[in-house]
Amino acid sequence: MRRTILHPSADKLIYAIREIVEHATRLQSLGVSMTWENIGDPVQKGEPVPDWIKEAIAALAHQDASYGYSPTRGLNETRAFLAERVNARGGARLGVNDILFFNGLGDAVSRLFAYLHREARVLLPSPSYTSHSTSETVHAGAPALCYELDPRRGWQPDLEAIARQVRDTPEIAGILVINPDNPTGVVHTRENLAGIVRIARENDLFVVFDEIYINLTYGDAPPVHLGDLLGDVPGISLKGISKEFPWPGSRCGWMEFYNQDKDPAFARFARSLFDAKMVEVCSTTLPQRAIPLVMGDPRYAAHLRQRSERYQQRAEQTRAALADVPGITVNPPRGAFYFTVVFDEGALDREMTLPIADPRVRSAVDALAANAPQPDYRFVYYLMGATGIVAVPLTSFYCRHQGFRITLLESDDRQRAFTLATLARAIRDYLGSTAHR
């Protein structure tokens, strides 16, 4: 074309969680039976949506109002309901106009970075969920700036290192926390969360807490909300219903803006996101109408508690299945429904393989492995070809540690036990393949 039309950051639009599906689908067409452990969709993995939630949504679907536009910020009654729930906890106050709805949290994340000044950077965790790291990288046209979550510390961050990074990098305008975290499942301690807020206060930054899993914690992990400890620091909480109801196909998420009145620049940034949403008109109406009905139902708390207990049991089962496998480190999650495995430093090389009987599958996997960007991608490719288990490489989450992420979503107890036994055996065989070649 006579003019360059490609965005300079187009090559940075990478989403390994979905891209791995393309490779797996090709192997599936060659006869490999796939076990999809890559995508966090409870419904796809067989978790039923309770009948009472379906009935509430079905009743709304019969009402004409569910098919019209909503106000740009979102339905007034839904925003009032959400603000009241936040304010009932105490802490930072939230007004009705401090909430802005989006078509899914991915939409909210991409908008947040798209309308941030291009010289302003947000410090991300590493590993970091792909929507955040990709959006920030595309926004800046440069590698993401990250603070490390250390698997040797149970994936908790080093606050002193964050403070130094903020002090030494004046481009940093905000700090992002994912709590509970994806991909690690860590639930950050109140002390560490308060420490990050303190660093933001001392350096005149804003904070962003991705809290999509905040009501899915288990064990003794406390669900510490952003508003509980924010004080007067400007902050944004990212929330949604895709994981809670669960209703991932609803594409319904929202931002909560805290302390707009404390900082005019932050208030103007929040206004820019509203202005951008106004150009789009609004977000989907039906899921917004369902929120007060479902979250306000007296059965909702028990629904969340039962799901959290189920994930805790599966996390323990996964830990037990992998505990004695040499060459890896596992930190049992305390929130969300993911399980991350880290390979020991230097455990992987680019010669390791797994046996694959079908020569067509073997050839396809060998071709993928030859172009693997990191050794953990190579492991994931051979794991797919040899066992059909589809995992996500840990380095795809903007992380220097080699490993992979699976989910805790398999609803079939027998299938889950078989998958874990197969996975443990595959790790052993893969790490021992060089010695026996």
Phi, psi and omega in degrees: 000158187289340175234150175290124181251348184279130176298138183300340180256015184300325181289350179269358180279083184240133180222084189299330182301322179270324182297328180297335179297323180298316179293318181295322180296323177296317178294324177298322179294341177268003174109003179280128178276120189264141171247108191275098179249021186261330189247134182277064179245100181301325183293316179299329182270011171098008178281120182284142171280128183305145182301323183294329175289317178301319182294321178296317181290321179298320179297320178294325181295341178271359181256130183303327183299338181288348185255002181263176174295152167256166170303155185303316180290337187126167181301133183301316184291328178288319178294322177296319178299313182293319179297320179297321179296319178294312185293335178293338179278346187085193181080205181298139183275152179229127177264165181302321182275007174268006181243135181225124183272150177225166176275074182093156182289331176300320176298316180297316182296314181296324178292319181304312182283329182295328184255010172278142178306134189296342177267358177265129184247150174249127180282123186253157171284154172229119004294154182227139178300141193299324179302321180287309185294320179292316181297319180291321180294317178295318179302314186273340186066028183206162179303146179298147173267127189226149164255147189271134165267122191262118179297338178284346178248025182067028180069016175277149182277165175261106184296323179297321178294321177297316181299318178296317181297317178295316181296324185269355183232089186294346178290340182291123179248343182207164178233133179256137173233135173252114188215116351300157191270146168237115028256356194276337185078006179290143170251117187289145180290154177302322181297317180290321177296316177297325178295320178294319176298320179297318178299319178297317180297316183291338184244013177057051179247168167253164178237150175234124175248116171278109186243033182298334181252016190298335180260016177235061174250161183209174188070222179258018182284122181277134176280088182273113181277154178306313183296342182290335188224011188285327185063232182258013181281134176296136182207158178232128172255134178254123183223170180185178183249357188297324182266334186279314188297311356271145180211066183297331179286354178290332186049062184227107176222169181209160172254141170247120181262121180253140173064039174298328182286350182270344185210111182300324181293320178293319178298321179292324176297315178300320179296324180296325177291322175295317180299319179295321178293327181295326177297324178282342181096293185189180175255170186302136190277312188306310180299324178297320180294332182284337188300307180297324181295317184279307182293333179274356180285137181298344179276351188292318181299317179294324177301312179293320181297317180295320179294317180298318178297323179295317180292325177297316179298318180291325177296318178294320177298319180293316178301315181297322181292331186252356189299323185263008179280121181287153174090005180225161174236133177235136173242106182304133180290162177233007178196164182063200183220051178232157178222123183250133178246132180247129174282143177301152180305126178079004183288330183263148168222179184264021177245347185291147180214174169233148180291133178228116188288318184286119183296331178291317178294316180302315180298318180295318181290319178301320180295318177297316183295327181296334181249016182296128181290336180216156179302328181288334171298317180302316177300314182299321179296313180291327176299317178298312184293323184274327187236341184083000179280124181258111178244177180241128179299139182293325181294343177289347177267034179054055188225142179276344181279139177276136180173203179201162177239135170238178180250170175249031192260349182300122184272339180276113185300318181293317179297319180296315179298318179296317180298316182293319177296319179295318180296314180300316180295319181296320178297313179302313183294321182293313182292337179264001188290328181294316183296330186260002182289000000 
